[in-house]
Amino acid sequence: MIKLYDFELSGSCYKIRLLMNILNVKYEKVNVDFVNKEHRTEKYLKLNPFGSIPIFEEDGVLLRDSAGMLVYLAKKYDKKNTWYPEDPATQGHIQEWLATGSEGIMNSAAARLVKILNYPLDLPSLQTKANATFKIMDAHLANRQFLAADHATIADIACFPYTAMAGEGGIDLKPYPNILKWIDRVKKVPGFIPMPGIPAAA
């Protein structure tokens, strides 16, 4: 069985829980005390020397990056190849957005850590960088429903949590109407589950 080392309030962990729920994949959840930095203890550094969560284990496969986990789950458990289609162009576009979800949008995640857990980071700089990413993303979504294909893929899951929770980092999404519509569309995907800070569709 899959073992997911998880923190309920982590958007990165939520990405994995969300896709597993959509794909109806069973797993064991191991709660990690992120607030008290349990993920930086020797026990967890043996599993992931980078000292981050989520951490994913299945049948000898050990993964430490949420984007890698999304690809693994989609390739192994999505028999219809909907979430990570086979054609090279779509896969290339998905990889672009997986990178955006791990880079530009993480400024929103870091801003949230400042506001919620008082992390000593440069909040205005993080907000400015996140807004720059959201501006590009909003323009990209002006004439499309989803980020990388004409249906939801792991690209959307990768970018969804810390975009949807941008307000918790003091970032207003009202200037980005296409992003707001996209958030609503993702919430309507069959198998969607909420998390603290991301309510279900109204």
N, C-alpha and C positions, 0 to 999 in steps of 0.2 A: 504493500500500500504506500501511496505517496505520503511523505511527511513534510509539512510546511511549517517552518519556524516563522511565527507571525506576530504582528502587533496590530491590534484592532484599528488604531487611528492612523496607521501608515497607508498612504495612498499607493505606495509601491507594493505592499503586501495585498492590498485590496484588488489590484489589477489581477493577481493570480487567483484569488478567491472568486472574483467575478467570472473569469474565463472558465474556471473549473465548474462553477455553477451552471453556466450556459451550456457547457459540454456534458453536464451530468457526471462529472468525475468525482469519485469518492476519495477522501483524503483524511489524514489525521493532522489536526492543528496543534502545534506546540506554541503556547503563548510565551513571548519574550518581553521582559520588562525594559522597553526602550528608554523610558524616562530616566531610569536609574542605570542606564548604559550596560545592561546585562549582555547585550550583543558585542560589547568590547571585552568581555571576560575571556579568560584562557579557553574555556570550554567552547565558546562560539568562534573564537579566532582560529581554532583548529579546523572548524568547518568552513569558515570564510575569513581568510587573513586580512581582507579589506575592512572587516569590522562593520558590515552593514547587513540589513535584512531587507527582504525575505531571504531565506535559505531553503533550498528545495532538495529533497532526496527521494529517489525511487530506484529500487533494484540496482544499487551500486552507482547510479548516476547522481552526482552532486553538483548542483547549480547555484551560483551566487549572484546572478544578475536577473532582474525581472524581465528584461527584453528576451534574454536567452530562455527563460522559463516559458514565456508566451509562445515562442517559436516551437519549443519542445512539445508543449501541450497541444498546440494546433496540429503539428505534424503527426503526433502519436494518436490523438483521440478524436480529431475531427475527420471522420471518414469521408465527408463530402468535400473536403478541401475548401470550405467556405472562408475560414478565418485566416488562412495563409495559402491562397491559391497557387497553382503550379506555374502559371505563366511568368516568365522572367520579368516582364515589364511591371506587372503588379507587385511581384516580390521586391523589385528594386524600389518602387514607391513606398511599400510598407517599411523597408529598411530605413528609408529617409526619415519617416515619421517615428520609427522606433528610436532613432538617434535624437530627434527633436524632443521626444518624451523623456529621454535620458539626459538631455543637455538644456536647451533653452527653457523648457517648461519647468525644469527643476529649480529655476530661480523663484518661481511661485511657491514651490515646496519649501525652499529655504526661508522665504518671507513669512510663511506660515509658522515655521519654527521660531522665528523671532517674536512674532505676535503672541503665540500660544505658550511657548516654553522659554521665552526670554534668551534665546541663543544670541551670543554677542557678534552679530553680523551686521553688515551695512544695509539696513532695510531700504532706504531710498534707491540705492544702486540696484538691489535685487528687484524692486518693483519696476524700475525703469527697464531693466533687461527683460523681465517677464512681459511687460507691455509691448516691447518691441517684437517679441515672439508672437504674442496674441494678435498684433496688428497684421502680421504676415499670414497667420493662420486664418484670421477672419476673412481676409481677401481671398485666400485659397478656397474657402467654403462658400464664396458668393454664388457660385453656379454649380455646386455639387452638394450631395447629401452627406457623404462621408469622406474621409481624408484620402484614401488610397485606391478605392474602387467604388463601384456603384452600389455597394452594400457594406455593412460593417465588417471590419477585419481587426486583426490584433493591433494594427496601427491606431485605430480609434481607442481601443482599450489602453494602449500605452500612454496616450495623451490625455485621456479623460479625467482621471482623479484630480490631479493638481491643477487642471484647468477649471473643473467644476467647483473646487474648493478655493479658488483664487481669492474670494472675498475674505477668507480667514487670514490671508496675508495682507489685507488692506488694499487689494486690487479690485477695482470696479470693472465688471464685465459689461456694463450697460453700453459702452461705446462699441461693443462687438456683437451686433445683433445676429450675425451668421453663426458665431460660436454658441450663443444662447439657444438658437434653434437646433444646432447640432447636439448640444447637451440633452435637449428634450428627446431627440431622435434616439440617442444612445440609451436613454432610460426606457425606451419602448421596445428594445431588443428582447425577444423571449429569453427568459432565464436571468434577466437583470436583477440584481440585489442591491439594496442601498448600503451605506455605511454611515457612521457618525459624520455629519457635515455634508452628506450627499443623500437627500431624501429621495424616496421613490417618486415617480412621475405623478403629477397632480391629477 
